[in-house]
Amino acid sequence: MGFMETSTLASPWSLEGKRILITGAAKRIGRSIALHLHAKGARVLLHCGHSRQEAEEVAAACSWQGQPAPIHQADLSKVDDILRMFGEIRDTGLGLDGLVNNAGRFKRVPALEMTEADWDFIHSVNLKAVFFCCQQGAKLMMERETGGRIVNLSSLGGIRAWGDYAHYCASKAGVIHMTRSLAKAFSPKVTVNSVAPGIIPFEARNEPHVLAGIQLTPAGRAGTGEDIAETVAFLLSQSGMVTGQTIAVDGGLNLV
Ligand SMILES: NC(=O)c1ccc[n+]([C@@H]2O[C@H](COP(=O)([O-])OP(=O)(O)OC[C@H]3O[C@@H](n4cnc5c(N)ncnc54)[C@H](OP(=O)(O)O)[C@@H]3O)[C@@H](O)[C@H]2O)c1
C-alpha cells in the first residue's frame, strides 16, 4: 500500500452518483434508507425478496434520469441466489460503490423449544447472507479507484441479551463482530461498519412490549426508519477513517 493510494482513498466520499445496493429495500427501514440515500444524490439499487410490488413503488420514487431504480430480486437464504444477484450487477458493467445489508428475519422462539430449522431460518439470512453479500459486494467495490462502503444492520439484540431470541441475538452479535473482521479483511479500500437499531416499530407501534420499551428509552421515543437512514448515510459518506464500528441508534436503550 503506497502513500499515493492511501491519499486517493482519503478523499471525501460524496454520495452523489454513487451506486449503492440496499437489501430488503421494499418496506420499513430498508425503504427509508433507499429514499434517504436517493435524496442525497445516490443512485440506489434495490434488492427485494417477496415484496416486488412495494419495491417497484420505491424504485419509482428513486428514479434517475427518468428511469426507475433497478430492482434485484433474490432469496438471500440461498447463497447461489446471492451469487446470481451480484453476477447481474457485475453484468451491467456499472460497478458498485456501496452496500447496505438491511434484510433480516426476526422470530420469537424460546430457547428450550428451538429446533435446527428455527436456528437456520434466522442465521441463513441474518448472518450467512450478510457475509456473502459483503464478500460479493467488496469484490466489486475493490475495482473502484475510490473504494467502497458497507453498512450492516445489526441490532440492539446483538448487544443486549433477550431470552426468547437466542438465535436472533447470536446472529446479530455475529454481524457486529464479523463487521470488525471484514473491516480488516477489506481494508484499506472498503470500510465496513454497522448500525444497531433499537425499537423501530411500524405496525406494532401500540403493542404492550413496544410501549414498555419506549418507556425505558432515554430518548423518550421510539426510533424511525429515518433515524436509521441518517446514520447509515453518515457511515457511507465518511472519509474512510471509521471502520469496523457499530453505532447503536436506539435512543440510549443499550445503556439502561
Ligand atoms: N424494526 C426494528 O425494530 C429493528 C430493530 C433492530 C434491528 N433491526 C434490523 O434492521 C433491519 C431492518 O429491519 P426491518 O424491521 O425493517 O426488517 P423486516 O421488515 O423484518 O425485513 C426487511 C426485509 O428483509 C427481507 N428479507 C427477509 N428474508 C429474506 C430472504 N430470505 N430473502 C430476501 N429478502 C429477505 C424482506 O424482503 P421482502 O419483503 O421483499 O421479502 C423484508 O422486507 C433488519 O436487519 C433488522 O434485523 C430492526
The ligand as an SDF file (V2000), in Angstrom:
LIG
                    3D

 48 52  0  0  0  0  0  0  0  0999 V2000
  -37.5320   -2.8540   13.2250 N   0  0  0  0  0  0  0  0  0  0  0  0
  -36.8070   -2.9040   14.3160 C   0  0  0  0  0  0  0  0  0  0  0  0
  -37.2520   -2.5290   15.4330 O   0  0  0  0  0  0  0  0  0  0  0  0
  -35.3870   -3.4040   14.2970 C   0  0  0  0  0  0  0  0  0  0  0  0
  -34.6710   -3.4500   15.4900 C   0  0  0  0  0  0  0  0  0  0  0  0
  -33.3670   -3.9180   15.4840 C   0  0  0  0  0  0  0  0  0  0  0  0
  -32.7790   -4.3220   14.2940 C   0  0  0  0  0  0  0  0  0  0  0  0
  -33.4800   -4.2740   13.1450 N   0  0  0  0  0  0  0  0  0  0  0  0
  -32.8060   -4.7300   11.9120 C   0  0  0  0  0  0  0  0  0  0  0  0
  -32.9090   -3.7370   10.9040 O   0  0  0  0  0  0  0  0  0  0  0  0
  -33.1220   -4.3680    9.6290 C   0  0  0  0  0  0  0  0  0  0  0  0
  -34.4240   -3.8550    9.0150 C   0  0  0  0  0  0  0  0  0  0  0  0
  -35.4640   -4.0260    9.9630 O   0  0  0  0  0  0  0  0  0  0  0  0
  -36.9940   -4.1410    9.4980 P   0  0  0  0  0  0  0  0  0  0  0  0
  -37.7820   -4.2740   10.7430 O   0  0  0  0  0  0  0  0  0  0  0  0
  -37.2980   -3.0560    8.5120 O   0  0  0  0  0  0  0  0  0  0  0  0
  -36.8860   -5.5660    8.7540 O   0  0  0  0  0  0  0  0  0  0  0  0
  -38.0520   -6.5140    8.1990 P   0  0  0  0  0  0  0  0  0  0  0  0
  -39.1900   -5.6920    7.7510 O   0  0  0  0  0  0  0  0  0  0  0  0
  -38.3150   -7.5860    9.2040 O   0  0  0  0  0  0  0  0  0  0  0  0
  -37.2800   -7.2040    6.9780 O   0  0  0  0  0  0  0  0  0  0  0  0
  -36.7230   -6.4110    5.9420 C   0  0  0  0  0  0  0  0  0  0  0  0
  -36.7790   -7.1700    4.6520 C   0  0  0  0  0  0  0  0  0  0  0  0
  -35.8900   -8.2910    4.7010 O   0  0  0  0  0  0  0  0  0  0  0  0
  -36.2180   -9.0430    3.5490 C   0  0  0  0  0  0  0  0  0  0  0  0
  -35.8900  -10.4630    3.7180 N   0  0  0  0  0  0  0  0  0  0  0  0
  -36.0600  -11.2580    4.7950 C   0  0  0  0  0  0  0  0  0  0  0  0
  -35.7060  -12.5250    4.4790 N   0  0  0  0  0  0  0  0  0  0  0  0
  -35.3150  -12.5100    3.1770 C   0  0  0  0  0  0  0  0  0  0  0  0
  -34.8620  -13.5080    2.2680 C   0  0  0  0  0  0  0  0  0  0  0  0
  -34.7210  -14.8030    2.6140 N   0  0  0  0  0  0  0  0  0  0  0  0
  -34.5590  -13.1200    1.0160 N   0  0  0  0  0  0  0  0  0  0  0  0
  -34.7100  -11.8630    0.6310 C   0  0  0  0  0  0  0  0  0  0  0  0
  -35.1290  -10.8720    1.4330 N   0  0  0  0  0  0  0  0  0  0  0  0
  -35.4330  -11.2130    2.6890 C   0  0  0  0  0  0  0  0  0  0  0  0
  -37.7140   -8.9010    3.3190 C   0  0  0  0  0  0  0  0  0  0  0  0
  -37.8900   -8.5370    1.9660 O   0  0  0  0  0  0  0  0  0  0  0  0
  -39.2720   -8.8620    1.1600 P   0  0  0  0  0  0  0  0  0  0  0  0
  -40.3680   -8.2100    1.9490 O   0  0  0  0  0  0  0  0  0  0  0  0
  -39.0370   -8.2460   -0.1610 O   0  0  0  0  0  0  0  0  0  0  0  0
  -39.4040  -10.3570    1.1120 O   0  0  0  0  0  0  0  0  0  0  0  0
  -38.1200   -7.7870    4.2960 C   0  0  0  0  0  0  0  0  0  0  0  0
  -38.9830   -6.8310    3.7480 O   0  0  0  0  0  0  0  0  0  0  0  0
  -33.1190   -5.8730    9.8920 C   0  0  0  0  0  0  0  0  0  0  0  0
  -31.8230   -6.3960    9.6530 O   0  0  0  0  0  0  0  0  0  0  0  0
  -33.4820   -5.9750   11.3570 C   0  0  0  0  0  0  0  0  0  0  0  0
  -32.9980   -7.1530   11.9870 O   0  0  0  0  0  0  0  0  0  0  0  0
  -34.7670   -3.8280   13.1040 C   0  0  0  0  0  0  0  0  0  0  0  0
  1  2  1  0
  2  3  2  0
  2  4  1  0
  4  5  1  0
  4 48  2  0
  5  6  2  0
  6  7  1  0
  7  8  2  0
  8  9  1  0
  8 48  1  0
  9 10  1  0
  9 46  1  0
 10 11  1  0
 11 12  1  0
 11 44  1  0
 12 13  1  0
 13 14  1  0
 14 15  2  0
 14 16  1  0
 14 17  1  0
 17 18  1  0
 18 19  2  0
 18 20  1  0
 18 21  1  0
 21 22  1  0
 22 23  1  0
 23 24  1  0
 23 42  1  0
 24 25  1  0
 25 26  1  0
 25 36  1  0
 26 27  1  0
 26 35  1  0
 27 28  2  0
 28 29  1  0
 29 30  1  0
 29 35  2  0
 30 31  1  0
 30 32  2  0
 32 33  1  0
 33 34  2  0
 34 35  1  0
 36 37  1  0
 36 42  1  0
 37 38  1  0
 38 39  2  0
 38 40  1  0
 38 41  1  0
 42 43  1  0
 44 45  1  0
 44 46  1  0
 46 47  1  0
M  CHG  2   8   1  16  -1
M  END
$$$$
